[in-house]
Amino acid sequence: MSPMAASTERVPTDRAAARCFARTHLAPLATRFDQAGSIPSETLDRVGAAGLWAPFLPVGYGGQGASMLTVGQVHEEIGHACSSVRSLLTVHGMVSWALLRFGTPGQREQWLPRLAAGSVLGAFCLSEPDAGSDAVNLTSRAVRDERGWVLHGTKTWITGGQRAHLFLVFARTGAGIAAFLVPRASEGLTVTPIPGMLGTRGSMLARLTMTGVRVGPDALVGPDGFVNGMVMTGVLDFGRYSVAAGSVGILQACLDACAQYTAHRKVGGTALRDRQLIQAKLSDMVTDTRAARLLYEAAGRLKDQGDADTLMATWVAKYFASTAAARHAAEAVQIHGAVGCTPGHLVERLYRDAKVMEIIEGSNEIQRITIAADAYRKDVR
Amino acid sequence: MSHNDPSAVVAAFLQQRFPHVEIAHDEDIFALGLVNSLFALELVMFVEKTFGFTVPSDEMRIDSFRSIDAISALVDRQSATV
């Protein structure tokens, strides 16, 4: 941990603390992160010192026992400042959540304290070059032998992959798609950076090539069989929840930027704020931001209650929030005109980051299929 | 219907989720094609919230959730350990 991290006093994680952290340590540097295509180690250390990596982990594992509602609010505030850092929180949280929910006592003892502190960073590895995140067509495989498991295959677009220490890798076994803990130092594992993505450019994406990667029998997360699909579904649910909250952060950032800009910018002697077409755009931003926030917060409360309805509530929240973020980020650029198209301008970055939200943790097309299927399953009488 | 009759509670949950399917208490809900990974997680969450325990890893297997009767037996086993 860098010496700078020690200067960040740890306070109980909540929306206010996360907002203070984000506006002090992330927002002023987010454009630099975006242009550099990475987050510096001292910033990652600050995130850990502030207790933001996985605050939902129990105190006994070094977390804060934060509610999932709080986690969503934290991810909104981080997403308001920097979607790249929020994306790292997402995948790190997915790995932490999987171990907390489905890990063995030994796996939890070994990894959760370090994941809580951020001394070990986690990454989620599902997507493949020829399958995307379509689990049915994954080709990575894990073969069991007397010493554990041997993994072969390629994973790509792995958020945080350039920096992560622990990969949660999904691979096909005889019983389905199972999740494995693969340390970065594993022999046969090659990590290749993927630079220059459209959005969340600082989130340090990578491709993983596994050529006979050997892991022990304790690398499997959850019993092989019934649990396999649940690990993936549960982890993706956490990811979608985080993306929904992060999308609200983008929405709020668009709104803040547009309100500030139009309050001062004059065109033809008239302030933009007095133009009704501008007012219409801002009113829609306000409304969608509030609606999206209500949706993810409702999903978070259901998670805290252990209510199975949280799964569909999260699908709906992610779909609504991400599409609204993409739509209003485009409007934010439109409102700013050429200024908003300038490299390094806030709304230019928000526009690129928002588009990514419609694709990750299940594309919005898949989400609409799932939401419709649920409607037919439960709502048709 | 009370938690003293877990099979009735589970049956009601399944009826709500699949209103167009008649499910006998000993019927294999996996064989009926009702259980995908999304519903499997919903089912586990429902059992845990409704009956107030966390399903231990050694019970995280298809046989524990195969039918209404199997789930009811799981609830009985966990209740006995409390």
Chai-1 contact restraints between the chains, C-beta under 6 A:
chainA,res_idxA,chainB,res_idxB,connection_type,confidence,min_distance_angstrom,max_distance_angstrom,comment,restraint_id
A,P223,B,S57,contact,1.0,0.0,6.0,A-B,restraint_1
A,P223,B,M60,contact,1.0,0.0,6.0,A-B,restraint_2
A,F226,B,M60,contact,1.0,0.0,6.0,A-B,restraint_3
A,F226,B,R61,contact,1.0,0.0,6.0,A-B,restraint_4
A,F226,B,I62,contact,1.0,0.0,6.0,A-B,restraint_5
A,V227,B,M60,contact,1.0,0.0,6.0,A-B,restraint_6
A,G229,B,S37,contact,1.0,0.0,6.0,A-B,restraint_7
A,G229,B,A40,contact,1.0,0.0,6.0,A-B,restraint_8
A,M230,B,S37,contact,1.0,0.0,6.0,A-B,restraint_9
A,M230,B,A40,contact,1.0,0.0,6.0,A-B,restraint_10
A,M230,B,L41,contact,1.0,0.0,6.0,A-B,restraint_11
A,T233,B,S37,contact,1.0,0.0,6.0,A-B,restraint_12
A,T233,B,L38,contact,1.0,0.0,6.0,A-B,restraint_13
A,T233,B,L41,contact,1.0,0.0,6.0,A-B,restraint_14
A,G234,B,L41,contact,1.0,0.0,6.0,A-B,restraint_15
A,G306,B,M45,contact,1.0,0.0,6.0,A-B,restraint_16
A,G306,B,E48,contact,1.0,0.0,6.0,A-B,restraint_17
A,G306,B,K49,contact,1.0,0.0,6.0,A-B,restraint_18
A,A308,B,E42,contact,1.0,0.0,6.0,A-B,restraint_19
A,A308,B,M45,contact,1.0,0.0,6.0,A-B,restraint_20
A,A308,B,F46,contact,1.0,0.0,6.0,A-B,restraint_21
A,L311,B,E42,contact,1.0,0.0,6.0,A-B,restraint_22
